[in-house]
Every structure is written in C-alpha cells, then in structure tokens.
C-alpha cells in the first residue's frame, strides 16, 4: 500500500489559505450527511458519493429474517455483546481469545506530552494536551506538579502512545468492560468531577533505577500523596484508575480472531454495489469494534473506502475532508506503547493498574499524527470562530486553544451520529475521530482505495501546504 510521501513544505499566503478553505466549504463539504433508505445501485453510489468523495448513511444495508404471524419478515441486523457471547457459547467457541486494546483513560493512539526531569521523576505536562480527563475533550490547564524539591531541569517530550494489547476471552472482555462502567467508577468519567480534580501523572525517564530499561513509568499522584512521594521517592508504587478495554483490532479480526462468529453467515462477505463502485475488489479487511463511551479514537485518516455498520448502540464520528490536511496540525512524533506492571502471580490486576509507556527508542522511526482535538473548538456543530458568544466561558477557553493551533479555524468538521441498523460510508482519506454514546458494537468493511487516481495525487500535494 502506498504511504504519504515525505516532501518539502509548500508555503502560501494567509489570504490564499482562507480562500482555499472557503472553496472547500462552499463547493465540497455538505451541511449534513444524506441518508439513503436501502442499498443504492452501483452507478448512483459511484456518481453521487464515491466520485465526489462525499459521505452518506445507508439504512437496511445488513438485514436478517424473522418469523412473525406465520410469515417471514426482514429487519436490520442487530447484535449486542450478550448476543455475541451466546452465539459463541452455542457453537462451543466460548474460549475464543481476543486481542484487546487497553488504556488507562480510553484514549488510544493519541499524542501525549511528557515532562521528564533530570532525576528520572517527572509529570505529564497538561497545558492543553491530552491528560487523563473526560473522554470527549482535551484538558486545557497548567497544573504541572513538581514532585521533588531537588528537581531543577526538565524537558518536554511529545509522544504518540499506542494502547497495550491484552489477551482475554469474550466473556472476560465483557466483564472487564462492564465492571468499568459500574456506579462505583462513574465519577471517574463525570465531566464536572474531572474539571474539579484532574489526574496527575508521574513519569520516570528511560534507564532509571525505578523501572526496566527503555521504559517511561507513568503513575498517578493524588494531591494527598505528594508529600509521601517526596519522602520516599525511591519507592514509587502508585496506580491509575480502572483500565478501559476497547476491542478495536484493524487486522481483519472478524475473519481471523473471530472466524467462528463470521462463519455463522450473519454478516455479508462483501457488498456488490460497493465493489462495483470502488473497482478494487473485495474488502481487504472486515473488523469488529466493541467499546463504550469511555473509548475514543483520535482524529486520523485511512487509505481505505470505509463502510461502517452499527450492530447495536450509537457511534459518533467527527469528520473532516481530506482538504483539511493543512489545517489539522498533523506532525511526526516519536512513538511508544502503554504497558502495565504485572502482579507476582503473573496475572494482570482486575482492578486498577500501574502503567508505564515503553518507547520505540528510534528517533528515525516516527508516526505522523494529529495532536489537537478539533472537538475543543466546536460548539453546536460550528467552529467557534463563526460564533459570537464572547461572554461564554467556553468561548474564551477555545479562543486560547485556537491561538495554540490557529489553522484549526479553517477546518470543516462535521459531527455524525450513526445509530444501530445504519451504515456510514466514509470515503478514503477523510479524517475522523470516533467515540460511542454507550456500549456499542460495530462492523466495518475496508475496501482498498484507488491510488492511480487524481484524488491521491491531489491529497499528497495539499498535505504539505503551510501558511506563511
């Protein structure tokens, strides 16, 4: 598969930047996503959506039959997590092992800022960057903690951090997912509580005496623990909140890890109308997604034509067209991966865990990713810059965010709610951030995009545009 080409930046004037943004808004990006009742014919789908690269929602794309009043009827396919567990149990596949992405806060594959001190003890810098806060927005505050009086120097490091991968059965996954949503832990994700008491993170530098080589130790420090930490900085053992699991494999998991489920023939192996419109053959991957409102996939793009069907629950997509590439502050970051310290019995704690981040330890190897969260500048579906609410507290906070990431004001975000029984067509290279409103199950089909097309050449050019 082709990758983004590394070239020098192309600089244009602020006026050209704005004119380009205005053209995208008036000529390309829709005010709303159209809904199609039923599968479209290939020509209509190609003409109205694929060729102009416009998203749409398709209803009744996957159906199932049922008997009612001695007759056979059809309805949209619906599956919950309980249904999946029961289906695997019925087919004696209850021991199917899942590879689950796990994070301390539900935010996997995102950019975090780490403040590393000379003596190996540091805090995560929280000034406008991803912290352990609510699942919908970044925290914007300056509450960096100085743990030890001996700290004199520090350095900031921004890293792209991937989730930890854990093996577990489907039943174990369901238990961990739902235990984390119990009443006991709901306050951890309450926006008001998080605004009052943001989590503080402690980070240990690579090759320190506290952890194994090549690890960055990340630990929670409550306000009442700071003094204890200063007295016993040689013994760090604080823990984070209950881990957040998210089944979000992107490696054709439904036809591999969950092939027993796929072989029940509940799901189509492809969509003929899509194959004919895309002209790239059957799907490269069919993936199953299971998570709740705590899990967030940060803004990114895929080199695939994406058909995403919601089996139960509700997905929320915040999308931007490929033309927004120069507005989203995409950059290259050193990468690392979350991991937890194990108990003496070799098993992961079923409650709250002690976390670390393992660096990939290669300055040459980096990941291009988007640091800012565009939801921070959206109010009622509009960019803050378009709204005059200067007396609103949120207005001033978001204006400050725009000062840090000024090009976001030219972006064209669109928020889409996809309910169960609906399928979103997301064209290739469209940027998207994704979360859920509740426990949600989804299935997506990735069809390869056409790289021998003007669209790919055009995108490779505009992603290097920069404003003078």
Buried (B, 14 or more C-beta within 10 A) or exposed (E): EEEBEEEEEEEBEEEEBEEBBEEBBEEBBEEEBEEBEEBBEBEEBBEBBBEEBBBBBBBBBBBEEEEEEEEEEEEBBBBBBEBBBEBBEEEEBBEBEBBBBBBBBBBBBBBBBBBBBEBBBBBBBBBBBBBBBBBBBBBBBEEBBBBBEEBEEBEBBBBBBBBBBBEBBBBBBBBBBEBBBEEEBEEBBEEEEBEEEBBBBBBBBBEBEBBEEEBBBBBBBEEEBBEEBEEEBEEBEBBBBBBBBBBBBBEBBBBBBBEBBBEEEBBBEBBEBBBEBBEBEBBBBBBBBBBBBBBBBBBBBBBBBBBBBBBBBBBBBBBBBBBBBBBBBBBEBBBBBBBBBEEEEEEBBEEBBBBBBBBBEEEEEBBBBBBBBBBBBBBEEEBBBEBEEEEEEEBEBBBEBBEBBBBBBBBBBBBBBBBBBBBBBBBBBBBBBBBBEEBBBBBBBBBBBBBEEEBBEEBBEBBBBEBE
